[in-house]
Amino acid sequence: MENFTADKLKWTRKPASYSVSDEEILMTTLPHTDLWQRTYYHFRNDNAPVLQMETDEEFFSFVVKTEFDSQHRFDQCGVVVYLDSENWLKASIEYENETIQHLGSVVTNHGYSDWATTEIAANIKEMWYRLSRRGQDFRIECSTDGRQFQQMRICHLHEAKATISFGIYACSPEDSSFTARFTNLSLGECVWQAHDG
């Protein structure tokens, strides 16, 4: 299993400013950046900065801790599997207002996005994510302490057939900007066990 190291990472669009090392990645977002395709809102937005590594490993788990001081609606940062503009998934916290945020995920297959969320308190400013792959199927989990993870979603990406790219992203869909901090990035054996049913 490869390590998740800075020299293996590639940008799909760069943020306003950034720094990348094996220990810490910082991204400062540009305004009006987002990932969304068609569904309900009818618009298409494909300009968020994404930093990923490639792998043909069909079974793995990727963990990252996110820290953020977002204070504007829809500011977000988290994990991503970005194959192309019409096939990807992301999980993050999206700031809403001084009271609530949305902890959720978006899965986009063949140009149509969905959005599954739950409301959490707006004063939460860090979250861990664990992304696991089993072939074309993925599980997204979250944790407040990096030890106990809770399942957010199981999903399928139709085009995740062999080599994929996965990593982190941050964006500000409205007229705002913030800095996201990513630490404790690790790649290891898949902890999502096969289902024998």
C-alpha positions in Angstrom: 0.0 0.0 0.0 1.4 3.4 -1.0 1.7 6.3 1.5 -0.2 9.5 1.0 2.7 11.8 0.6 2.9 15.3 -0.8 5.1 14.4 -3.8 2.3 12.2 -5.2 -0.4 14.9 -5.1 -1.7 16.7 -8.2 -3.9 19.7 -8.5 -7.1 19.9 -10.4 -7.4 23.7 -10.2 -5.4 25.5 -7.6 -6.9 27.7 -4.7 -6.1 31.3 -4.0 -3.1 30.3 -2.0 -1.8 27.1 -0.5 1.1 25.2 1.1 1.7 21.5 0.9 3.9 19.2 3.0 3.6 15.6 4.3 2.5 16.9 7.7 0.0 19.7 6.7 -1.8 21.1 3.8 -3.4 24.6 3.8 -5.8 25.9 1.2 -7.3 29.4 1.0 -10.4 29.4 -1.2 -11.4 31.7 -4.0 -15.0 33.1 -4.0 -17.6 31.5 -6.3 -15.9 28.1 -6.3 -17.9 24.9 -6.1 -18.7 21.4 -7.3 -22.3 20.7 -8.4 -24.0 19.2 -11.4 -27.5 20.0 -12.6 -29.9 18.4 -10.0 -32.6 20.7 -8.6 -30.5 23.9 -8.8 -30.1 23.4 -12.6 -26.7 25.1 -12.6 -23.4 23.4 -13.2 -20.3 24.4 -11.2 -17.0 22.7 -11.7 -14.2 25.0 -10.5 -13.3 24.0 -6.9 -9.7 23.3 -6.2 -9.0 19.6 -5.7 -5.7 18.0 -4.6 -5.4 14.3 -5.2 -3.3 11.2 -5.7 -3.9 8.4 -8.2 -4.2 4.8 -7.3 -5.3 1.5 -9.0 -5.7 -0.1 -5.6 -9.2 -1.4 -5.4 -9.3 -1.7 -1.6 -8.1 1.1 0.7 -9.0 3.5 3.5 -7.9 7.2 3.5 -8.1 9.3 6.6 -7.8 13.1 7.0 -8.4 15.7 9.7 -9.9 19.0 8.6 -9.8 22.3 10.5 -11.6 25.4 9.3 -12.9 28.8 10.3 -15.6 29.1 7.7 -18.2 31.8 8.5 -20.0 32.3 5.3 -22.9 30.2 3.8 -21.8 27.1 1.9 -18.0 27.4 2.7 -16.8 23.8 2.8 -13.8 21.5 2.9 -13.4 17.8 3.1 -12.6 14.6 1.2 -13.2 14.0 -2.5 -12.9 11.4 -5.2 -12.8 13.4 -8.4 -12.7 11.4 -11.6 -13.9 14.2 -14.0 -16.5 17.0 -14.1 -19.5 14.6 -14.2 -18.3 11.8 -11.9 -17.2 12.4 -8.4 -18.1 12.3 -4.7 -17.3 14.7 -1.8 -18.0 14.8 1.9 -17.7 18.0 4.0 -19.2 20.4 6.5 -21.0 23.3 4.8 -21.4 26.4 6.9 -25.0 27.7 6.9 -25.4 30.3 9.6 -24.4 31.2 13.2 -26.5 28.3 14.5 -26.1 25.3 12.1 -23.9 23.7 9.5 -24.6 20.8 7.2 -22.5 17.7 7.6 -23.1 15.8 4.4 -22.0 14.3 1.1 -22.6 14.7 -2.6 -22.4 11.8 -5.1 -22.3 12.7 -8.8 -22.8 10.1 -11.4 -23.0 10.9 -15.2 -23.6 14.6 -14.6 -26.2 14.5 -11.9 -25.5 15.3 -8.2 -27.4 14.4 -5.1 -26.9 15.9 -1.6 -27.4 14.0 1.7 -27.0 16.0 4.9 -27.6 16.3 8.6 -27.6 19.5 10.7 -24.8 20.0 13.3 -23.8 22.9 15.5 -22.1 25.9 13.8 -19.4 26.0 16.5 -17.8 22.7 15.3 -14.6 23.7 13.5 -12.9 20.4 12.9 -13.9 17.0 11.6 -12.1 13.8 10.6 -13.1 11.8 7.6 -12.4 8.2 6.5 -13.0 7.3 2.9 -12.9 3.6 2.0 -13.0 2.0 -1.4 -14.1 -1.5 -2.4 -13.9 -1.5 -6.2 -16.6 0.9 -7.5 -18.2 1.2 -4.1 -17.3 3.7 -1.4 -18.0 4.3 2.3 -17.7 7.7 3.9 -17.3 8.1 7.7 -16.8 11.0 10.0 -15.3 11.4 13.5 -14.9 14.2 16.0 -11.8 12.6 17.6 -10.2 10.5 14.9 -10.9 7.3 16.8 -14.6 6.6 16.7 -16.0 6.9 13.2 -19.6 7.0 12.2 -20.9 6.0 8.8 -22.2 8.9 6.7 -22.9 7.1 3.5 -22.3 4.0 1.2 -22.4 4.8 -2.5 -21.3 3.7 -6.0 -19.4 5.6 -8.7 -20.2 4.1 -12.1 -16.9 5.3 -13.6 -14.5 4.3 -10.8 -13.5 1.2 -12.8 -9.7 1.0 -12.4 -7.3 3.9 -11.6 -9.0 6.7 -9.6 -8.0 9.9 -8.0 -8.8 10.8 -4.4 -7.9 13.4 -1.8 -9.1 16.7 -0.5 -10.8 19.9 -1.6 -12.1 23.2 -0.3 -14.3 25.9 -1.9 -16.5 28.9 -1.3 -19.6 28.9 -3.5 -20.6 32.5 -2.6 -18.6 35.7 -2.3 -16.3 34.6 0.5 -12.9 33.0 1.3 -11.5 31.0 4.2 -8.5 28.8 4.9 -8.8 25.1 5.4 -6.2 23.0 7.2 -5.7 19.3 6.5 -3.5 17.1 8.8 -3.1 13.5 9.8 -3.4 12.3 6.2 -3.0 8.5 6.0 -3.6 5.7 3.5 -3.9 2.1 4.6 -5.6 -1.2 4.2 -9.3 -1.1 3.7 -11.1 -1.2 7.1 -14.5 -1.6 5.4 -15.0 -5.3 5.5 -16.6 -7.2 2.7 -20.3 -8.1 3.2 -20.9 -11.9 3.0 -24.6 -11.6 2.6 
